[in-house]
């Protein structure tokens, strides 16, 4: 179990069938929970993926959600990828990641 004094961690998603990997980063916050950020795409695409009301941090990307611990973040991130990110990628096949 990752504890609060660890500072941050990465939660990963991999689907072997479609050879797709992505990750998000969780940062311990002052409330004693974790803020989970996703930054693999441009700011414009992050707003399209997560909604225009999502908060974008210039260093960390889109704030996806708050989690109580690593396991909770992993569950929420996997659900977000399957329900939100993968359909967006499928509808936008020319989408490029930040590193490409």
Long-range contacts (C-beta under 8 A, 24 or more apart in sequence): 1-69, 1-70, 2-69, 2-70, 4-28, 4-32, 9-70, 11-36, 11-70, 11-73, 11-74, 11-77, 13-77, 13-78, 13-81, 20-86, 22-81, 22-85, 24-64, 24-73, 24-77, 25-60, 26-67, 26-70, 26-73, 27-60, 29-66, 31-66, 33-66, 33-67, 33-68, 34-66, 34-67, 34-68, 34-69, 34-70, 34-73, 35-63, 35-66, 36-63, 36-64, 36-65, 36-66, 36-67, 36-73, 36-76, 36-77, 37-61, 37-62, 37-63, 37-64, 38-62, 38-64, 39-98, 40-97, 40-98, 40-99, 41-95, 41-96, 41-97, 41-98, 42-98, 45-92, 45-95, 48-88, 49-84, 49-85, 49-88, 50-84
